[in-house]
C-alpha cells in the first residue's frame, strides 16, 4: 500500500486528490493511504442538502469553506486541529464495512496509549466521546474509506458551524453536538503537537510504501479541484423543487424525500440525507414516477426493488414508510 504525503490544507484540493487516487486505483489496482488536514471547512455528505446542514451566517462570517464529498453520511467540520485519514483499496466486501478500515486506526491509537473503539455504524469513541466519524464511497471495484480524527479541534466553532437535523439530536443542537464529541489529545499519556501526533499515527500503520506523485498526476488533481470541487453546482446545487417533503430516521441513517405531485401522480422525486448508498436512484424512480401518490401504489412501486443497494442497510419497507403519504 502506498502512502501519499500531502501538506495541502485546501479542502477542494484534498477531496480532488482523494478522487484522483480512486481513479488511479481503478486503472492500475494500486492501494493508497493518506493523512491530511483542511483549513476551517465543512465537508458535506454526497446526498445532503448543503444549506440545511450549515449555519450559513456563521460560516460566511468566519470564512469557513463548504465543500461536498463523494461519500455519503453527514456533514463534518474540519480545522487544523483535526486530522483526516483515507484508505483506497479494492472493494472486496461489496458492502459498507467500517470495522475493517477503522481497525488499523484503533491499533495505531493504541500504540500511542489511547483506547478507542468503534461506536455505532461509523464512529470512533474514547470513553463515550465521539472523536472520529467515517464515510465510504464505492466506485469501479474500489472502496474509499475516509474519516476524521478530532485531535485538538475548536469544538466551540464546530458546534456553531453545523446545523444538525432535529430528529438526530433531541435537545438543543449546540448542546447536543458539544456533549457527544471530544478531542483525542486529552486522552494521550502526554500531549503532543498535532504534527508529531500525525507522524506517529502514520508510523503506526503497517505496510506503507512512500509515493511521490508525478507532475502529470498533480495536474489532474488541480483540474478536478477547479472543475468540480470549487464549483457552486457541486457544493450547493439548486435546492430540489417539491410539494411534499418526507423525513424519517432509520438505524441506517436519516433520509428525506422531496416529491412533486401533479394531478395525483408522482412526477418528480429526489433524496437527501446522511445515509450511505450507491447514488443510483433510477431502479426506484423508474417504478415510482407516474404512479398515483397513495400508500398502496408506493408499496407496489417498490416491490422487487433492491433498496439496500440504494440506501445501504435499508429494506423496501423502510422506503415505503419514508415515501408514503399520511393518508
N, C-alpha and C positions, 0 to 999 in steps of 0.2 A: 504494500500500500504506500502510495506517495504522500508525503506531507508537503503542502504548499505554504510557503512563507508569504504572508500578506500583511503589510503595515498600513494599507489604505484604510481610512476611517469614514469614507463617504458611503452611506448605505446604498445608494443607487449603483455604485461601482461594485460593492461587495456582493449584492444579490445577482448582478450580472456575471460576476466571476463564478458564483455557485452554478448558475445556469450553463456557463461555458464548460465547467468541469463535468456536468451531467452529459452535455452533448458530446464531449470528448470520450467519456466512458462508453457511451452508446456506440461510438465509432470503433474504438480500439480495445475495449474491455478493461481499461485502467481503473484502479481504485484510488480514492483520494481521501485525505483527512486535512482539515484546516481549522485553525483557531484564528479568530478575527474580532475586531471591535468596530463599533459605529459611534460617531458623534451623536449627540442627543437626537433621537428619532423614534417614530412609532412605525412598527412594521405590521402591516395589516394582513390578515389571512386572505387567501385567494378568493374565498366565496363570500367575503364580508362586504357590507355597505359601509364604506370608509367614513362618511360623515356621521354615522350613528355610533362609531367606535371611539371617536376622539372628542376632546373638549376643544372645539375649534378656536375659540377666542384665546385660550391659554396657550395652545400650540402656536398660533400665529404670533402672539406677544413674545414668546420665548424663542422663536425661530427654530422650532423643532421640526425636522424633516418628516414627511409622511410618505412611505413607500409600500406598495403591495408586493408580497412574495408569491412564489408559485405554489407553495404548500397551503393546505387548509389549516383549520384551527383558529384560535383567537388572536386579537391584536396584542402586541407586546411592546414595552418601552425599552429602548437601548440608550446607554450612555457609556462614557469611557470607564466607568466602574463596573461595567458588565462585559463578560467575555462570551462570544458565541463560538460554537463548535459545529462542524459539518462533516458528515460521512457520506461519501458517494460510492456505492457498492452494487453488485448485481442484485436484482430483485428476485432472490431465490424463494422467499416465502409466499409471494403473491398476495400478501395482506399487510396491513399496517401493524408491524411488530415493533413496539417501543422498547421492550425489555432487552432485546438483542443488542440494540445500539447504546442504550444507557448503561449497560453492564461495564464497558471499558471506562466510562466516565466515573462511575461509582468506585471502581477499583483504583483509578488514578487519584480520586479524592481520598480514598482510604490510605494510600501511601503518604498523603500529606497530613494524616491524623484526623480526617473528617469522615464521620459515619453518615452517609446519605443513603436514601432508599427510594425506590420507585413508588410514587403515590398517585392513585387514581389512574386515568388512562394514559397520561403523557407527562407527568410532572416528577421532579425530584424534590425530596423534602429532607430537612435536617431538624430533628426534634419538633416535628409538626409544622415547621415553617417551609413554605414553598421557596426554593432557591433556583429552580430551573423548570422551564417548560419546553417541551419538544414538539416538533411537527415533521411531517413526512410528505414526500412527493414522489410519485412513480411515473416513469416515462420510458418507453422503448426498452424495457427489460432492466432498467436501472432504478435504484432507490436512492433518493436524497433524504437523509435524516439530519436535521439540524436542531439546535437547542440553545437556549440562553443559560448563562451561569451568572446569577447576581452575586458579584463579589463585594463591591463597595459602591453600589448604585445609590443615587439620591432617591430614596423611597418616597420622600415628600413630593418631588416633581412627578414621579411615576404615578402616584395616587391622584394627582390633579390632571395629568395629561390624558389618561384613559377614561373612557366612559363605558363601564360595563353594563350589560343587559340587566334589566330589573329582575328577570327570572333566574339570573345566575347568582346574584347576591341579594339576600332578602332584606338586609339592613341597609343603611345609607352607603352609597358607593365608596366614598373615600375611606370611611372607617373599615369597610369590608376588605378592600384591597390591602390596606396597611396591616390589618390583623393577620392576613393569610400569608404574606410574603416576608422574606428576610434575606439578609446578606450572608455570604459564606465566611467572610473574614472574621467575624466574632467567634466562629466555631473552630478556628485554627489554634493549635497549641501556642503559636507565636505569630502575630500579624506579619504579613509580607506585603511589599509593594505590589501593585497589580501586575506589573511587568514580570516580576520574579515568580508570582503565582502562576501566570500563564506559561512561563518557561518550564516550571516544574511539572505543571499539568501535562504539557506536551511530552516531557520525558517519561511520564507515567504511562503513556500509550505505547504498547509494544509493536514492533514490526514495521516501523515507519522508515521510508527512504526519502531524503530531501529531494525536491524537484524545483528547478527554476524555470518558469515559463518563458518561452521564446517570444520575440517581439511580435511575430505574427499572431500569436495567441493573445497577447495583451491588446493588440489592435481589435481583435474580435470582441474582447470583453468591453472595450470602450464603445464599440459600435452598439452592442446590446444595451449598455448604460444609457447612451444618448437616444436610441430609437425606441426603447421600451421603458426602462425603469425611471427615466426622467420626465416622462410624459404624463399629462393630466389624464389622458384617456386610459392609461393603465392604472394609475394610482387612485384616481377618483372615479372616473367614468360618469356617465349620466345615471342619475338615480332612476330605478325602474318605475315605469308608469304602472299604476294599479288602481283597481277599485275595491279590491278586497285584500286585506293583509292578515295572514295567519302566522302565529308564533307559538312554538312549543319547545320544551326542553326534554331531551331523552338522555339515557345513560351514555349514548354515543355522541352527544353534543347538542347545542341549540340550533334550531333551524327556523327560518322564516320563509314563507311563500307569498309572493306578490302575484295576484291574479287579476286579469281583466276579463270581465264577464259582459258579453253583449247579447241581447235577446235571449238570455237564459243559458247561453253556452260559454264555455271557457275558450277565449280566443288568444290569450297570452298567459304565460306563467314563467316566473323566474324565481330563483332561490338565493338566499344569503344565509350565513351562519358560521359558527366556529367548528363545524364538522370536518371530517376528512372524507375524501372520495376521489373518483377519477375525473370529475368535472364534465362527464358526458351525460347530459340530461335527455338526449334525443330518444332513447328507448322508452322513457316515461312520457315525454311530451308528445311523441307521435301517437300515443294511445289516448292521451288526455284531451288535447286540443280539439275543439269542435263538439265535444260531448256536453249534454246538459249538466249544469252545475248542481247536482244532487248527491247525497251520500251514496246512494246505490250506484249511480253512474261513475263516481270516483272510484268506488271499490271495484267495479267491473274493469275500469281502465287499468288498474294496477295488477289484475290477475296475470300471473306469469312473468311479471317484470322483476328482474334481479335488482332490487333496490339496494342490496348490500354493496354492490359494486359502485353505485352512485353515491350512497351515503353509508360509509363504512360502519358496520355494526348494526344497521337497521334491518327491519323486515318490512314487508308490504303493509302490515297493519299499522306500523308507525307512520308511514307516509299517508295512508288513508286518513288516519287521525289528524295529521297535520293539515291536509288539504280540504277535508270535508267541511261543508257549510254547517252553521249551527242548527239549522232546521232542515 
